[in-house]
Amino acid sequence: MGKLCMLQQRPEEARSHWLGALDARPEDETALLLMSQFEDERGRFPEAIAYLRRFDRINPWMADFQGRMAQLLWQSGDRDGALVAAQRGLELDPRLIPLRQSLARAFRQLDRPDDAQVQEDLLERMRGR
């Protein structure tokens, strides 16, 4: 129902559906992810991060969501937390090229060229160059 509400431009009603789902079943992974996305789209990064952390406690093996967590943490200003999340995502799935690219860029922005070069070298090897 929440997704339908979003399609019909009724975001607060969608939010109510997802919160209701979480009241009934706090471990509802779909509702947690949708609430994280909902809060992120409204620029409420702490709330979005909190929902992703709840998701991570339930399902810590999804590398893609570590990348999403890294992005949210970076946007919220938690650079160290973002690096940890990105590195954790790559530990779970070292083949995630977009996450590895993001990590290399982050290292460059933080003036850590040696760490960035390690990621860039790995990217080149992954591409067969």
Secondary structure, 3 states (H helix, E strand, C coil): CHHHHHHCCCHHHHHHHHHHHHHHCCCCHHHHHHHHHHHHHCCCHHHHHHHHHHHHHHCCCCHHHHHHHHHHHHHCCCHHHHHHHHHHHHHHCCCCHHHHHHHHHHHHHCCCHHHHHHHHHHHHHHCCC
